[in-house]
Amino acid sequence: MNAPITAEFETLDTLTPDFERRAESRDLIIGVIGLGYVGLPLAQAFCRQNTRVIGFDVSEFKVEKLNAGKSYIKHISDDSVGGMVETGRFEATTDFDRLAEPDALLIAVPTPLNAHRDPDLDYVIKSTEAIAKRLRRGQIVILESTTYPGTSDEVMKPILEKLSGLVAGRDFGIAYSPEREDPGNPQFETSTIPKVVGADTDAEKRMAVAVYKTIVPQVVPVRDLRTAEAVKLTENIYRAVNIGLVNELKMVYEAMGIDVWEVINAAATKPFGFHAFYPGPGLGGHCIPIDPFYLSWKAREYGLPTRYIELSGEINSKMPEYVINKLAEELSTRLEKAIKGSRILLVGLAYKKNVDDMRESPSLNLLEILEERGAKVDYYDPYIPVVPFDPDHPQYEGRTSTAWDSDSLSKYDAAIVATDHDRVDYAMVLKAVPFVIDTRNATAMLQGEYGDKIIKA
Ligand SMILES: NC(=O)c1ccc[n+]([C@@H]2O[C@H](COP(=O)([O-])OP(=O)(O)OC[C@H]3O[C@@H](n4cnc5c(N)ncnc54)[C@H](O)[C@@H]3O)[C@@H](O)[C@H]2O)c1
């Protein structure tokens, strides 16, 4: 007769059915590591589905604020955070010893580029080490941060195994499930977007699917960790390359006297085979300007070039210069002025509409170039009343959004619309300034009345 299996020797294969049952009856505890733009909505999604969540963050400020029922992110309301805290199912903590409590540990920490534009996995490594020191049998660790194929297997797994003495796939699980958050887009939220999940064994995959099945309508399992990591990069590379393409078309069509936005909007009426992407003043945000280079870096290990990524990166990063050159041309022909000494209003600091996030925003590049060339620049952004500290642009910290009234606006020689926030009264600025450089087609509806003052770039 076989000896009974004790809990100590149970493997994921035998533990998984119980894990699945507990997920279904909302009996699991979910840990979310990194309560940022991705982690906070993720925590909310589990909480709404009656699952207990412990949120971990290194920031005392964020943890205190969240526990007090307050949001620190503009497009996430106090009410929704307050509601989450009131259920008693959510708490935030900086106490990483509590990492042993959750059944599933979802990591949503930053994955930036370093000064050499190579992947900076410092945050992932630090949170993996923190987990590894407290890892217990039966837990699953799921990375949500965007990264190159191989991160979970080559970087995280050795740390988790070495520091815990446990074996991945047997004693604990590792999975990868890319976040597809689109902050500020009211059409989608974490709980309505299908989730891709990859893991290297069936048991780990089943555990990860069980976790996400409780919050999304569709979970898409893929073969392994690397495939799931590649899915996320592919989604963002697709965007970066297509934006590069329309930015190039914008310049070509502009020289031909053709409005690229009209072209794209008309082409988008084709019900198949065309997906609309729009040009802009350059790429922004935490993802599209950065993620493609995670793949380029990894591809070098295989001696393979990533030419589409490099080319679109080159085109997209030239956009701020293109916009400023357009401004210089118009200042000269309309007002006989140079950039040096002119007063310019930058409308929108956020990297995209209706959010307060200015990380990697092309507006900061515009601001930098304009000031280097001697312009006096103010900005207006209803989402960013005061510029927070940004490590790439520390010099702008503390600047404040200017007043939005006809008197204040009439002192500018020109305005550049860099972000198309819905809450901005574009007619007011068009009325007040000699001309507007519109990089987002935000003034399209005002073309009839102010067409001669609008320059698209
Ligand atoms: N923002 C987006 O729209 C978006 C969309 C999809 C994917 N992503 C990816 O998701 C990941 C997270 O991005 P984000 O925008 O939420 O970043 P974020 O900066 O808003 O949030 C990250 C959080 O992690 C915390 N943190 C840092 N180090 C930590 C540690 N060692 N332990 C615990 N917490 C720690 C920070 O204090 C911060 O609150 C990135 O890989 C990003 O590429 C972001």
The ligand as an ORCA input file, in Angstrom:
! r2SCAN-3c Opt
* xyz 0 1
  N       0.404     52.041    -17.888
  C      -0.055     51.305    -18.888
  O      -0.902     51.746    -19.644
  C       0.425     49.892    -19.118
  C      -0.317     49.065    -19.975
  C       0.096     47.751    -20.183
  C       1.260     47.292    -19.561
  N       1.976     48.111    -18.747
  C       3.150     47.550    -18.095
  O       2.810     47.278    -16.730
  C       3.951     47.487    -15.887
  C       3.604     48.476    -14.792
  O       3.312     49.737    -15.389
  P       2.521     50.872    -14.635
  O       2.154     51.870    -15.676
  O       1.443     50.314    -13.776
  O       3.682     51.458    -13.698
  P       3.497     52.445    -12.444
  O       4.794     53.156    -12.295
  O       2.234     53.226    -12.576
  O       3.280     51.470    -11.219
  C       4.273     50.639    -10.723
  C       4.132     50.587     -9.206
  O       5.109     49.668     -8.726
  C       5.625     50.179     -7.500
  N       6.900     49.505     -7.257
  C       8.126     49.771     -7.762
  N       9.018     48.882     -7.306
  C       8.353     48.027     -6.502
  C       8.728     46.884     -5.745
  N       9.987     46.445     -5.737
  N       7.771     46.251     -5.039
  C       6.482     46.702     -5.039
  N       6.073     47.782     -5.746
  C       6.993     48.423     -6.463
  C       5.699     51.679     -7.730
  O       5.737     52.393     -6.509
  C       4.398     51.914     -8.511
  O       3.306     52.208     -7.652
  C       5.072     47.922    -16.830
  O       5.802     46.799    -17.228
  C       4.335     48.479    -18.021
  O       5.121     48.393    -19.192
  C       1.565     49.399    -18.499
*
